[in-house]
Amino acid sequence: MEDKQFECGQCGAALEFTPGSHSLTCPYCGHENAIEAADAPIEELDYHQALANGEAGEETVERLEVKCNSCGASATLDPNVAADECPFCGTPIVKAGTTTRIIKPRALLPFKIKREEARSAFRDWINGLWFAPNALKKRAKQSERLQGVYIPIWTYDCGTASDYTGQRGEHYWVTEMRPTRVNGKTEMRPQRVRKTRWYPARGHVRNNFDDVLVLASQSLPKKKTDDLEPWDLRNLKPYQDDYLSGFKAESYQVNLASGFEQAKYKMDPVIRDTIRRDIGGDEQRISNVSTQYYGITFKHVLLPIWISAYRYGNKIYRFLVNGRTGEVQGERPWSWVKITLASLLGAAVIGGIVYATQMQ
């Protein structure tokens, strides 16, 4: 996306989007500009057509990308900034990037959580860490500068048709003579034992999926980013440059086809649950599944995240806040000295209790 700057009508400074509002605000004189609501609908795009035609078949935009040499993230800088820190790892970067053409985002979720709310959540999280190195809190607070970043995701809709083979298990009970200890002796006593009869099963099931989310960034820890869900996608807004004013945006690093392969992994557990219900019985075994995907559509969407990156022991740790809900996820180092001392203390306490009990 081309860097676009919105100037204040009173003092000429750059306006910034205010989280939780529908306006741009001047950070110097406080003047506000309302963001005009977009009339364009948020359309689902045809997946196979996009793959067949390439980027030329979809609406695209040019974006000046600045690549971080440390973590590999591709992000934007403000138009009037020549150097900055990478929002994903804190490494200094210089605005000497390349212009690339990407599929234009169709929608975004604007920031709702304000910077101070995210900073407060960061402090609470740091202060609540157990077995953290002593110097961590000091170093993290020195690096608690939060960056508001829009990260790219793909959402996929599709129908699935799955043929399967497997087995249906049905429980039954029998009485068997089993060895049992009675008054210190082993005797054969009757016991009810559950058994399972297995029958072959095959069938055909269908599923419909809506907005399967796939992270299109490779700059953030996937597990932590997934744990920021759910996202209130019902509040998506048609893409407008206004919402990015004062924030950074990352270009997608996972392409459309690779994203759908990841979406298949997310859909697979749902498909298998449907198959188990179709097989029925008390237990199910699934031997083989063949799935066809049809009616595939997608959206390129931007989601808001507050990020703080800090370094400890030559390693980068990231703290993330969902810019809509305030959900917190973070990476942290551990003090193995504290853990070892706590383990030894715990063992000593247990040993003391055992000794006191024996003495009594």
MIVEX-623499 format. One record per residue (C-alpha): residue in three letters; x, y, z. Coordinates in nm, 4 decimals. Example, Ala and Ser with C-alpha at 12.3 -4.5 7.8 and 13.67 -1.06 7.14 Angstrom:
<r: ALA | c1: 1.2300 | c2: -0.4500 | c3: 0.7800>;
<r: SER | c1: 1.3670 | c2: -0.1060 | c3: 0.7140>;
END
This chain:
<r: MET | c1: 0.0000 | c2: 0.0000 | c3: 0.0000>;
<r: GLU | c1: 0.1247 | c2: 0.3437 | c3: -0.0762>;
<r: ASP | c1: 0.2064 | c2: 0.5470 | c3: 0.2323>;
<r: LYS | c1: -0.0650 | c2: 0.8093 | c3: 0.2671>;
<r: GLN | c1: -0.0530 | c2: 1.0966 | c3: 0.5095>;
<r: PHE | c1: -0.3548 | c2: 1.2944 | c3: 0.6312>;
<r: GLU | c1: -0.2773 | c2: 1.6521 | c3: 0.7271>;
<r: CYS | c1: -0.4511 | c2: 1.8484 | c3: 1.0013>;
<r: GLY | c1: -0.6616 | c2: 2.1284 | c3: 0.8560>;
<r: GLN | c1: -0.5599 | c2: 2.3636 | c3: 1.1392>;
<r: CYS | c1: -0.1861 | c2: 2.3114 | c3: 1.2018>;
<r: GLY | c1: -0.0756 | c2: 2.0889 | c3: 0.9141>;
<r: ALA | c1: 0.0556 | c2: 1.8060 | c3: 1.1349>;
<r: ALA | c1: -0.0095 | c2: 1.4426 | c3: 1.0493>;
<r: LEU | c1: -0.3419 | c2: 1.3127 | c3: 1.1753>;
<r: GLU | c1: -0.3615 | c2: 0.9756 | c3: 1.3508>;
<r: PHE | c1: -0.6461 | c2: 0.7308 | c3: 1.3803>;
<r: THR | c1: -0.7937 | c2: 0.7267 | c3: 1.7319>;
<r: PRO | c1: -0.8635 | c2: 0.3706 | c3: 1.8542>;
<r: GLY | c1: -1.2253 | c2: 0.3113 | c3: 1.9479>;
<r: SER | c1: -1.3489 | c2: 0.6016 | c3: 1.7364>;
<r: HIS | c1: -1.4395 | c2: 0.6829 | c3: 1.3780>;
<r: SER | c1: -1.2116 | c2: 0.9816 | c3: 1.3424>;
<r: LEU | c1: -0.8557 | c2: 1.1015 | c3: 1.2851>;
<r: THR | c1: -0.7095 | c2: 1.3253 | c3: 1.5548>;
<r: CYS | c1: -0.4207 | c2: 1.5718 | c3: 1.5491>;
<r: PRO | c1: -0.1772 | c2: 1.4811 | c3: 1.8318>;
<r: TYR | c1: -0.0732 | c2: 1.8483 | c3: 1.8618>;
<r: CYS | c1: -0.3848 | c2: 2.0661 | c3: 1.8449>;
<r: GLY | c1: -0.6534 | c2: 1.8013 | c3: 1.9006>;
<r: HIS | c1: -0.8427 | c2: 1.8780 | c3: 1.5809>;
<r: GLU | c1: -1.0579 | c2: 1.5842 | c3: 1.4647>;
<r: ASN | c1: -1.1562 | c2: 1.4698 | c3: 1.1165>;
<r: ALA | c1: -1.4388 | c2: 1.2188 | c3: 1.0895>;
<r: ILE | c1: -1.3738 | c2: 0.9147 | c3: 0.8704>;
<r: GLU | c1: -1.6370 | c2: 0.8926 | c3: 0.6018>;
<r: ALA | c1: -1.8084 | c2: 0.5555 | c3: 0.5981>;
<r: ALA | c1: -1.7216 | c2: 0.3490 | c3: 0.2917>;
<r: ASP | c1: -2.0112 | c2: 0.2370 | c3: 0.0748>;
<r: ALA | c1: -1.8290 | c2: -0.0555 | c3: -0.0875>;
<r: PRO | c1: -1.9367 | c2: -0.3990 | c3: 0.0355>;
<r: ILE | c1: -1.6801 | c2: -0.6460 | c3: 0.1720>;
<r: GLU | c1: -1.6689 | c2: -0.9004 | c3: -0.1074>;
<r: GLU | c1: -1.5553 | c2: -1.2605 | c3: -0.1021>;
<r: LEU | c1: -1.3196 | c2: -1.3267 | c3: -0.3952>;
<r: ASP | c1: -1.3060 | c2: -1.6424 | c3: -0.6038>;
<r: TYR | c1: -1.0053 | c2: -1.8497 | c3: -0.4970>;
<r: HIS | c1: -0.9487 | c2: -2.0505 | c3: -0.8165>;
<r: GLN | c1: -0.9898 | c2: -1.7443 | c3: -1.0352>;
<r: ALA | c1: -0.7309 | c2: -1.5572 | c3: -0.8305>;
<r: LEU | c1: -0.4838 | c2: -1.8451 | c3: -0.8660>;
<r: ALA | c1: -0.5473 | c2: -1.8772 | c3: -1.2406>;
<r: ASN | c1: -0.5156 | c2: -1.5058 | c3: -1.3160>;
<r: GLY | c1: -0.2466 | c2: -1.4248 | c3: -1.0629>;
<r: GLU | c1: -0.2274 | c2: -1.0841 | c3: -0.9036>;
<r: ALA | c1: -0.3308 | c2: -0.9222 | c3: -1.2310>;
<r: GLY | c1: -0.6780 | c2: -1.0692 | c3: -1.1834>;
<r: GLU | c1: -0.7380 | c2: -0.8945 | c3: -0.8518>;
<r: GLU | c1: -0.7256 | c2: -0.5345 | c3: -0.7368>;
<r: THR | c1: -0.3704 | c2: -0.4724 | c3: -0.6206>;
<r: VAL | c1: -0.1759 | c2: -0.1900 | c3: -0.4597>;
<r: GLU | c1: 0.1884 | c2: -0.0921 | c3: -0.4450>;
<r: ARG | c1: 0.3553 | c2: -0.0931 | c3: -0.1057>;
<r: LEU | c1: 0.6999 | c2: 0.0298 | c3: -0.0061>;
<r: GLU | c1: 0.8302 | c2: -0.2576 | c3: 0.2023>;
<r: VAL | c1: 1.1086 | c2: -0.2280 | c3: 0.4563>;
<r: LYS | c1: 1.2540 | c2: -0.5682 | c3: 0.5439>;
<r: CYS | c1: 1.4106 | c2: -0.6278 | c3: 0.8837>;
<r: ASN | c1: 1.7482 | c2: -0.8020 | c3: 0.8564>;
<r: SER | c1: 1.7052 | c2: -0.9549 | c3: 1.2015>;
<r: CYS | c1: 1.3596 | c2: -1.1229 | c3: 1.1985>;
<r: GLY | c1: 1.2685 | c2: -1.0958 | c3: 0.8277>;
<r: ALA | c1: 0.9468 | c2: -0.8978 | c3: 0.8817>;
<r: SER | c1: 0.8210 | c2: -0.6751 | c3: 0.6007>;
<r: ALA | c1: 0.6540 | c2: -0.3593 | c3: 0.7292>;
<r: THR | c1: 0.5885 | c2: 0.0023 | c3: 0.6362>;
<r: LEU | c1: 0.7343 | c2: 0.3210 | c3: 0.7758>;
<r: ASP | c1: 0.5565 | c2: 0.6535 | c3: 0.8022>;
<r: PRO | c1: 0.6125 | c2: 0.8756 | c3: 0.4945>;
<r: ASN | c1: 0.8200 | c2: 1.1329 | c3: 0.6835>;
<r: VAL | c1: 1.0334 | c2: 0.8812 | c3: 0.8773>;
<r: ALA | c1: 1.3718 | c2: 0.7703 | c3: 0.7448>;
<r: ALA | c1: 1.4602 | c2: 0.5263 | c3: 1.0240>;
<r: ASP | c1: 1.2718 | c2: 0.3420 | c3: 1.2932>;
<r: GLU | c1: 1.2631 | c2: 0.0201 | c3: 1.4940>;
<r: CYS | c1: 1.1192 | c2: -0.3021 | c3: 1.3600>;
<r: PRO | c1: 0.7838 | c2: -0.3456 | c3: 1.5387>;
<r: PHE | c1: 0.8347 | c2: -0.7233 | c3: 1.5535>;
<r: CYS | c1: 1.1782 | c2: -0.7457 | c3: 1.7164>;
<r: GLY | c1: 1.2965 | c2: -0.3934 | c3: 1.8032>;
<r: THR | c1: 1.5930 | c2: -0.3957 | c3: 1.5618>;
<r: PRO | c1: 1.6765 | c2: -0.0540 | c3: 1.4059>;
<r: ILE | c1: 1.5810 | c2: -0.0396 | c3: 1.0375>;
<r: VAL | c1: 1.6397 | c2: 0.2231 | c3: 0.7685>;
<r: LYS | c1: 1.3862 | c2: 0.3213 | c3: 0.5040>;
<r: ALA | c1: 1.5598 | c2: 0.1697 | c3: 0.2018>;
<r: GLY | c1: 1.3020 | c2: -0.0819 | c3: 0.0920>;
<r: THR | c1: 1.1581 | c2: -0.2082 | c3: -0.2341>;
<r: THR | c1: 0.8200 | c2: -0.1469 | c3: -0.3906>;
<r: THR | c1: 0.6090 | c2: -0.4584 | c3: -0.4418>;
<r: ARG | c1: 0.2564 | c2: -0.5173 | c3: -0.5669>;
<r: ILE | c1: 0.0224 | c2: -0.7196 | c3: -0.3475>;
<r: ILE | c1: -0.3453 | c2: -0.8132 | c3: -0.3420>;
<r: LYS | c1: -0.5220 | c2: -0.5209 | c3: -0.1799>;
<r: PRO | c1: -0.6813 | c2: -0.5824 | c3: 0.1603>;
<r: ARG | c1: -1.0597 | c2: -0.5902 | c3: 0.1320>;
<r: ALA | c1: -1.1344 | c2: -0.5229 | c3: 0.4971>;
<r: LEU | c1: -0.9851 | c2: -0.4516 | c3: 0.8373>;
<r: LEU | c1: -1.0744 | c2: -0.4385 | c3: 1.2036>;
<r: PRO | c1: -0.9850 | c2: -0.0889 | c3: 1.3345>;
<r: PHE | c1: -0.7992 | c2: -0.0563 | c3: 1.6641>;
<r: LYS | c1: -1.0335 | c2: -0.0365 | c3: 1.9631>;
<r: ILE | c1: -0.7900 | c2: -0.0781 | c3: 2.2547>;
<r: LYS | c1: -0.5934 | c2: 0.2421 | c3: 2.3193>;
<r: ARG | c1: -0.2151 | c2: 0.2522 | c3: 2.3622>;
<r: GLU | c1: -0.2310 | c2: 0.3257 | c3: 2.7363>;
<r: GLU | c1: -0.4656 | c2: 0.0311 | c3: 2.7918>;
<r: ALA | c1: -0.2224 | c2: -0.1982 | c3: 2.6107>;
<r: ARG | c1: 0.0750 | c2: -0.0528 | c3: 2.8026>;
<r: SER | c1: -0.1046 | c2: -0.1133 | c3: 3.1327>;
<r: ALA | c1: -0.1720 | c2: -0.4736 | c3: 3.0312>;
<r: PHE | c1: 0.1984 | c2: -0.5136 | c3: 2.9474>;
<r: ARG | c1: 0.3061 | c2: -0.3871 | c3: 3.2913>;
<r: ASP | c1: 0.0587 | c2: -0.6141 | c3: 3.4697>;
<r: TRP | c1: 0.1796 | c2: -0.9120 | c3: 3.2673>;
<r: ILE | c1: 0.5492 | c2: -0.8442 | c3: 3.3381>;
<r: ASN | c1: 0.4851 | c2: -0.7912 | c3: 3.7103>;
<r: GLY | c1: 0.2863 | c2: -1.1136 | c3: 3.7330>;
<r: LEU | c1: 0.5560 | c2: -1.3437 | c3: 3.5900>;
<r: TRP | c1: 0.6800 | c2: -1.6192 | c3: 3.8194>;
<r: PHE | c1: 1.0410 | c2: -1.7445 | c3: 3.8103>;
<r: ALA | c1: 1.1468 | c2: -1.4598 | c3: 3.5827>;
<r: PRO | c1: 1.5117 | c2: -1.3393 | c3: 3.5816>;
<r: ASN | c1: 1.5678 | c2: -1.0443 | c3: 3.8169>;
<r: ALA | c1: 1.6824 | c2: -0.8124 | c3: 3.5387>;
<r: LEU | c1: 1.3869 | c2: -0.8939 | c3: 3.3119>;
<r: LYS | c1: 1.1367 | c2: -0.6452 | c3: 3.4525>;
<r: LYS | c1: 1.3879 | c2: -0.3610 | c3: 3.4343>;
<r: ARG | c1: 1.4931 | c2: -0.4408 | c3: 3.0772>;
<r: ALA | c1: 1.1371 | c2: -0.4995 | c3: 2.9590>;
<r: LYS | c1: 1.0179 | c2: -0.1694 | c3: 3.1050>;
<r: GLN | c1: 1.3028 | c2: 0.0068 | c3: 2.9289>;
<r: SER | c1: 1.1700 | c2: -0.1432 | c3: 2.6026>;
<r: GLU | c1: 0.7986 | c2: -0.1079 | c3: 2.6717>;
<r: ARG | c1: 0.7412 | c2: 0.1086 | c3: 2.3675>;
<r: LEU | c1: 0.4313 | c2: -0.0375 | c3: 2.2077>;
<r: GLN | c1: 0.3812 | c2: -0.0436 | c3: 1.8330>;
<r: GLY | c1: 0.0372 | c2: -0.0607 | c3: 1.6781>;
<r: VAL | c1: 0.0597 | c2: -0.2945 | c3: 1.3794>;
<r: TYR | c1: -0.2002 | c2: -0.4302 | c3: 1.1380>;
<r: ILE | c1: -0.1111 | c2: -0.7899 | c3: 1.0583>;
<r: PRO | c1: -0.2321 | c2: -0.9675 | c3: 0.7427>;
<r: ILE | c1: -0.4586 | c2: -1.2714 | c3: 0.7448>;
<r: TRP | c1: -0.6513 | c2: -1.4724 | c3: 0.4881>;
<r: THR | c1: -1.0063 | c2: -1.5848 | c3: 0.5571>;
<r: TYR | c1: -1.1474 | c2: -1.8746 | c3: 0.3566>;
<r: ASP | c1: -1.5038 | c2: -1.9912 | c3: 0.2957>;
<r: CYS | c1: -1.5771 | c2: -2.3225 | c3: 0.1272>;
<r: GLY | c1: -1.7859 | c2: -2.6372 | c3: 0.1199>;
<r: THR | c1: -1.6378 | c2: -2.9840 | c3: 0.1624>;
<r: ALA | c1: -1.7515 | c2: -3.3283 | c3: 0.0478>;
<r: SER | c1: -1.5727 | c2: -3.6196 | c3: 0.2173>;
<r: ASP | c1: -1.5838 | c2: -3.9925 | c3: 0.1429>;
<r: TYR | c1: -1.4580 | c2: -4.2098 | c3: 0.4253>;
<r: THR | c1: -1.3989 | c2: -4.5683 | c3: 0.5357>;
<r: GLY | c1: -1.3665 | c2: -4.6831 | c3: 0.8933>;
<r: GLN | c1: -1.5200 | c2: -4.8959 | c3: 1.1673>;
<r: ARG | c1: -1.8079 | c2: -4.8631 | c3: 1.4105>;
<r: GLY | c1: -1.7551 | c2: -5.0075 | c3: 1.7574>;
<r: GLU | c1: -2.0478 | c2: -5.1253 | c3: 1.9707>;
<r: HIS | c1: -1.9984 | c2: -5.2130 | c3: 2.3355>;
<r: TYR | c1: -2.1332 | c2: -5.5280 | c3: 2.5032>;
<r: TRP | c1: -2.0768 | c2: -5.6886 | c3: 2.8426>;
<r: VAL | c1: -1.9722 | c2: -6.0400 | c3: 2.9436>;
<r: THR | c1: -1.9009 | c2: -6.2107 | c3: 3.2725>;
<r: GLU | c1: -1.5531 | c2: -6.3545 | c3: 3.3094>;
<r: MET | c1: -1.3656 | c2: -6.5224 | c3: 3.5942>;
<r: ARG | c1: -1.0829 | c2: -6.2920 | c3: 3.6978>;
<r: PRO | c1: -0.8195 | c2: -6.3301 | c3: 3.9730>;
<r: THR | c1: -0.9085 | c2: -6.1138 | c3: 4.2728>;
<r: ARG | c1: -0.7243 | c2: -6.0569 | c3: 4.6018>;
<r: VAL | c1: -0.9468 | c2: -6.1500 | c3: 4.8982>;
<r: ASN | c1: -0.8077 | c2: -6.1427 | c3: 5.2560>;
<r: GLY | c1: -0.4576 | c2: -6.1628 | c3: 5.1202>;
<r: LYS | c1: -0.5313 | c2: -6.4567 | c3: 4.8946>;
<r: THR | c1: -0.5950 | c2: -6.4758 | c3: 4.5201>;
<r: GLU | c1: -0.9336 | c2: -6.6170 | c3: 4.4241>;
<r: MET | c1: -1.1166 | c2: -6.6459 | c3: 4.0939>;
<r: ARG | c1: -1.4264 | c2: -6.4274 | c3: 4.1051>;
<r: PRO | c1: -1.6804 | c2: -6.3406 | c3: 3.8328>;
<r: GLN | c1: -1.6519 | c2: -5.9877 | c3: 3.6928>;
<r: ARG | c1: -1.8439 | c2: -5.7948 | c3: 3.4283>;
<r: VAL | c1: -1.6082 | c2: -5.6972 | c3: 3.1469>;
<r: ARG | c1: -1.6791 | c2: -5.4535 | c3: 2.8639>;
<r: LYS | c1: -1.5986 | c2: -5.5704 | c3: 2.5108>;
<r: THR | c1: -1.6337 | c2: -5.4037 | c3: 2.1706>;
<r: ARG | c1: -1.7603 | c2: -5.5490 | c3: 1.8437>;
<r: TRP | c1: -1.6286 | c2: -5.3742 | c3: 1.5339>;
<r: TYR | c1: -1.8247 | c2: -5.3391 | c3: 1.2092>;
<r: PRO | c1: -1.7042 | c2: -5.1910 | c3: 0.8773>;
<r: ALA | c1: -1.8317 | c2: -4.8411 | c3: 0.7995>;
<r: ARG | c1: -1.8177 | c2: -4.6140 | c3: 0.4979>;
<r: GLY | c1: -2.0073 | c2: -4.3043 | c3: 0.3978>;
<r: HIS | c1: -2.0168 | c2: -3.9493 | c3: 0.2637>;
<r: VAL | c1: -2.0398 | c2: -3.6272 | c3: 0.4683>;
<r: ARG | c1: -2.0554 | c2: -3.2582 | c3: 0.3836>;
<r: ASN | c1: -1.9462 | c2: -2.9481 | c3: 0.5745>;
<r: ASN | c1: -1.9614 | c2: -2.5735 | c3: 0.5193>;
<r: PHE | c1: -1.6900 | c2: -2.3447 | c3: 0.6545>;
<r: ASP | c1: -1.7072 | c2: -1.9685 | c3: 0.7037>;
<r: ASP | c1: -1.4129 | c2: -1.7375 | c3: 0.7735>;
<r: VAL | c1: -1.1396 | c2: -1.9909 | c3: 0.8458>;
<r: LEU | c1: -0.8572 | c2: -1.7623 | c3: 0.9639>;
<r: VAL | c1: -0.4980 | c2: -1.8159 | c3: 0.8537>;
<r: LEU | c1: -0.2170 | c2: -1.5896 | c3: 0.9711>;
<r: ALA | c1: -0.0328 | c2: -1.4555 | c3: 0.6647>;
<r: SER | c1: 0.2609 | c2: -1.3282 | c3: 0.8707>;
<r: GLN | c1: 0.5792 | c2: -1.5187 | c3: 0.9509>;
<r: SER | c1: 0.7128 | c2: -1.2496 | c3: 1.1849>;
<r: LEU | c1: 0.5123 | c2: -1.3450 | c3: 1.4945>;
<r: PRO | c1: 0.4923 | c2: -1.6643 | c3: 1.7024>;
<r: LYS | c1: 0.1964 | c2: -1.8468 | c3: 1.5467>;
<r: LYS | c1: 0.0835 | c2: -2.0133 | c3: 1.8706>;
<r: LYS | c1: 0.0661 | c2: -1.6811 | c3: 2.0547>;
<r: THR | c1: -0.1088 | c2: -1.5095 | c3: 1.7640>;
<r: ASP | c1: -0.3664 | c2: -1.7912 | c3: 1.7368>;
<r: ASP | c1: -0.4307 | c2: -1.7558 | c3: 2.1103>;
<r: LEU | c1: -0.5361 | c2: -1.3922 | c3: 2.0556>;
<r: GLU | c1: -0.8554 | c2: -1.5257 | c3: 1.8940>;
<r: PRO | c1: -1.1467 | c2: -1.4858 | c3: 1.8699>;
<r: TRP | c1: -1.1709 | c2: -1.1791 | c3: 1.6486>;
<r: ASP | c1: -1.5033 | c2: -0.9995 | c3: 1.6068>;
<r: LEU | c1: -1.5110 | c2: -1.0308 | c3: 1.2298>;
<r: ARG | c1: -1.8747 | c2: -0.9210 | c3: 1.2226>;
<r: ASN | c1: -1.7372 | c2: -0.5679 | c3: 1.2811>;
<r: LEU | c1: -1.5058 | c2: -0.5685 | c3: 0.9796>;
<r: LYS | c1: -1.4863 | c2: -0.2366 | c3: 0.7951>;
<r: PRO | c1: -1.4169 | c2: -0.1940 | c3: 0.4226>;
<r: TYR | c1: -1.0502 | c2: -0.1131 | c3: 0.3816>;
<r: GLN | c1: -0.9646 | c2: 0.2593 | c3: 0.4050>;
<r: ASP | c1: -0.6209 | c2: 0.4200 | c3: 0.4391>;
<r: ASP | c1: -0.7574 | c2: 0.6417 | c3: 0.7184>;
<r: TYR | c1: -0.7521 | c2: 0.3573 | c3: 0.9717>;
<r: LEU | c1: -0.3801 | c2: 0.2980 | c3: 0.9094>;
<r: SER | c1: -0.2810 | c2: 0.6578 | c3: 0.9821>;
<r: GLY | c1: -0.0327 | c2: 0.6543 | c3: 1.2718>;
<r: PHE | c1: 0.0064 | c2: 0.2751 | c3: 1.2587>;
<r: LYS | c1: 0.2207 | c2: 0.0283 | c3: 1.0692>;
<r: ALA | c1: 0.1030 | c2: -0.2534 | c3: 0.8440>;
<r: GLU | c1: 0.2781 | c2: -0.5756 | c3: 0.7520>;
<r: SER | c1: 0.2675 | c2: -0.7257 | c3: 0.4043>;
<r: TYR | c1: 0.1568 | c2: -1.0877 | c3: 0.3782>;
<r: GLN | c1: 0.4412 | c2: -1.3418 | c3: 0.3660>;
<r: VAL | c1: 0.2187 | c2: -1.6484 | c3: 0.3277>;
<r: ASN | c1: 0.0693 | c2: -1.6498 | c3: -0.0228>;
<r: LEU | c1: -0.2901 | c2: -1.7332 | c3: -0.1088>;
<r: ALA | c1: -0.2335 | c2: -2.0990 | c3: -0.2019>;
<r: SER | c1: -0.0121 | c2: -2.1760 | c3: 0.0987>;
<r: GLY | c1: -0.2693 | c2: -2.0119 | c3: 0.3214>;
<r: PHE | c1: -0.5415 | c2: -2.2447 | c3: 0.1977>;
<r: GLU | c1: -0.3224 | c2: -2.5480 | c3: 0.2703>;
<r: GLN | c1: -0.3046 | c2: -2.4262 | c3: 0.6301>;
<r: ALA | c1: -0.6813 | c2: -2.3726 | c3: 0.6290>;
<r: LYS | c1: -0.7254 | c2: -2.7410 | c3: 0.5387>;
<r: TYR | c1: -0.5477 | c2: -2.8390 | c3: 0.8605>;
<r: LYS | c1: -0.7903 | c2: -2.6215 | c3: 1.0556>;
<r: MET | c1: -1.0901 | c2: -2.7755 | c3: 0.8804>;
<r: ASP | c1: -0.9738 | c2: -3.1369 | c3: 0.9203>;
<r: PRO | c1: -1.0757 | c2: -3.1841 | c3: 1.2891>;
<r: VAL | c1: -1.4269 | c2: -3.0560 | c3: 1.2110>;
<r: ILE | c1: -1.4563 | c2: -3.2931 | c3: 0.9149>;
<r: ARG | c1: -1.3427 | c2: -3.5871 | c3: 1.1302>;
<r: ASP | c1: -1.5931 | c2: -3.5009 | c3: 1.4043>;
<r: THR | c1: -1.8681 | c2: -3.5031 | c3: 1.1405>;
<r: ILE | c1: -1.7486 | c2: -3.8450 | c3: 1.0191>;
<r: ARG | c1: -1.7516 | c2: -3.9868 | c3: 1.3725>;
<r: ARG | c1: -2.1097 | c2: -3.8704 | c3: 1.4212>;
<r: ASP | c1: -2.2026 | c2: -4.0258 | c3: 1.0868>;
<r: ILE | c1: -2.0417 | c2: -4.3593 | c3: 1.1799>;
<r: GLY | c1: -2.2281 | c2: -4.3669 | c3: 1.5104>;
<r: GLY | c1: -2.1967 | c2: -4.6465 | c3: 1.7643>;
<r: ASP | c1: -2.0003 | c2: -4.6250 | c3: 2.0885>;
<r: GLU | c1: -1.6554 | c2: -4.5903 | c3: 1.9323>;
<r: GLN | c1: -1.5275 | c2: -4.4988 | c3: 1.5877>;
<r: ARG | c1: -1.2158 | c2: -4.5684 | c3: 1.3867>;
<r: ILE | c1: -1.1400 | c2: -4.3648 | c3: 1.0751>;
<r: SER | c1: -0.9227 | c2: -4.5464 | c3: 0.8218>;
<r: ASN | c1: -0.9288 | c2: -4.3179 | c3: 0.5185>;
<r: VAL | c1: -1.0746 | c2: -3.9780 | c3: 0.4233>;
<r: SER | c1: -1.0873 | c2: -3.8233 | c3: 0.0766>;
<r: THR | c1: -1.2116 | c2: -3.4632 | c3: 0.0749>;
<r: GLN | c1: -1.3079 | c2: -3.2369 | c3: -0.2149>;
<r: TYR | c1: -1.3172 | c2: -2.8594 | c3: -0.1589>;
<r: TYR | c1: -1.5588 | c2: -2.6506 | c3: -0.3640>;
<r: GLY | c1: -1.6959 | c2: -2.2960 | c3: -0.3798>;
<r: ILE | c1: -1.3749 | c2: -2.1578 | c3: -0.2289>;
<r: THR | c1: -1.3685 | c2: -1.7834 | c3: -0.1665>;
<r: PHE | c1: -1.1292 | c2: -1.5659 | c3: 0.0311>;
<r: LYS | c1: -1.0655 | c2: -1.2225 | c3: 0.1785>;
<r: HIS | c1: -0.7412 | c2: -1.0437 | c3: 0.2552>;
<r: VAL | c1: -0.7983 | c2: -0.8784 | c3: 0.5947>;
<r: LEU | c1: -0.5877 | c2: -0.6712 | c3: 0.8363>;
<r: LEU | c1: -0.6153 | c2: -0.7272 | c3: 1.2135>;
<r: PRO | c1: -0.4909 | c2: -0.4854 | c3: 1.4859>;
<r: ILE | c1: -0.2234 | c2: -0.5928 | c3: 1.7365>;
<r: TRP | c1: -0.0214 | c2: -0.3956 | c3: 1.9885>;
<r: ILE | c1: 0.3340 | c2: -0.5339 | c3: 1.9965>;
<r: SER | c1: 0.6221 | c2: -0.4829 | c3: 2.2350>;
<r: ALA | c1: 0.9517 | c2: -0.6555 | c3: 2.1546>;
<r: TYR | c1: 1.2267 | c2: -0.6757 | c3: 2.4144>;
<r: ARG | c1: 1.5626 | c2: -0.8523 | c3: 2.4229>;
<r: TYR | c1: 1.6981 | c2: -1.0670 | c3: 2.7022>;
<r: GLY | c1: 2.0012 | c2: -1.2948 | c3: 2.6817>;
<r: ASN | c1: 2.0514 | c2: -1.2279 | c3: 2.3094>;
<r: LYS | c1: 1.7004 | c2: -1.3522 | c3: 2.2372>;
<r: ILE | c1: 1.3919 | c2: -1.1592 | c3: 2.1258>;
<r: TYR | c1: 1.0698 | c2: -1.1913 | c3: 2.3252>;
<r: ARG | c1: 0.7387 | c2: -1.0498 | c3: 2.2089>;
<r: PHE | c1: 0.4331 | c2: -0.9301 | c3: 2.3947>;
<r: LEU | c1: 0.1042 | c2: -0.9109 | c3: 2.2016>;
<r: VAL | c1: -0.2298 | c2: -0.7481 | c3: 2.2762>;
<r: ASN | c1: -0.5430 | c2: -0.8034 | c3: 2.0684>;
<r: GLY | c1: -0.6245 | c2: -0.4500 | c3: 1.9519>;
<r: ARG | c1: -0.9974 | c2: -0.5251 | c3: 1.9725>;
<r: THR | c1: -1.0500 | c2: -0.7269 | c3: 2.2914>;
<r: GLY | c1: -0.7377 | c2: -0.6640 | c3: 2.5017>;
<r: GLU | c1: -0.6481 | c2: -1.0360 | c3: 2.5108>;
<r: VAL | c1: -0.2845 | c2: -1.0706 | c3: 2.6187>;
<r: GLN | c1: -0.0251 | c2: -1.3229 | c3: 2.4992>;
<r: GLY | c1: 0.3484 | c2: -1.3086 | c3: 2.5522>;
<r: GLU | c1: 0.6815 | c2: -1.4863 | c3: 2.5374>;
<r: ARG | c1: 0.9039 | c2: -1.4861 | c3: 2.8430>;
<r: PRO | c1: 1.2404 | c2: -1.6214 | c3: 2.9650>;
<r: TRP | c1: 1.2736 | c2: -1.8395 | c3: 3.2765>;
<r: SER | c1: 1.5250 | c2: -1.8192 | c3: 3.5585>;
<r: TRP | c1: 1.6458 | c2: -2.1761 | c3: 3.6017>;
<r: VAL | c1: 1.8353 | c2: -2.0677 | c3: 3.9118>;
<r: LYS | c1: 1.5072 | c2: -1.9638 | c3: 4.0764>;
<r: ILE | c1: 1.3337 | c2: -2.2803 | c3: 3.9569>;
<r: THR | c1: 1.6163 | c2: -2.4988 | c3: 4.0938>;
<r: LEU | c1: 1.6172 | c2: -2.3172 | c3: 4.4295>;
<r: ALA | c1: 1.2379 | c2: -2.3464 | c3: 4.4531>;
<r: SER | c1: 1.2607 | c2: -2.7197 | c3: 4.3760>;
<r: LEU | c1: 1.5284 | c2: -2.7714 | c3: 4.6409>;
<r: LEU | c1: 1.3262 | c2: -2.5714 | c3: 4.8933>;
<r: GLY | c1: 1.0170 | c2: -2.7765 | c3: 4.8142>;
<r: ALA | c1: 1.2112 | c2: -3.1007 | c3: 4.8520>;
<r: ALA | c1: 1.3536 | c2: -2.9802 | c3: 5.1853>;
<r: VAL | c1: 1.0072 | c2: -2.8933 | c3: 5.3167>;
<r: ILE | c1: 0.8696 | c2: -3.2339 | c3: 5.2158>;
<r: GLY | c1: 1.1720 | c2: -3.4064 | c3: 5.3678>;
<r: GLY | c1: 1.1210 | c2: -3.2164 | c3: 5.6928>;
<r: ILE | c1: 0.7549 | c2: -3.3175 | c3: 5.7060>;
<r: VAL | c1: 0.8429 | c2: -3.6834 | c3: 5.6471>;
<r: TYR | c1: 1.1149 | c2: -3.6723 | c3: 5.9138>;
<r: ALA | c1: 0.8834 | c2: -3.5100 | c3: 6.1680>;
<r: THR | c1: 0.6163 | c2: -3.7713 | c3: 6.0967>;
<r: GLN | c1: 0.8643 | c2: -4.0589 | c3: 6.1474>;
<r: MET | c1: 0.9913 | c2: -3.9096 | c3: 6.4731>;
<r: GLN | c1: 0.6357 | c2: -3.8904 | c3: 6.6057>;
END
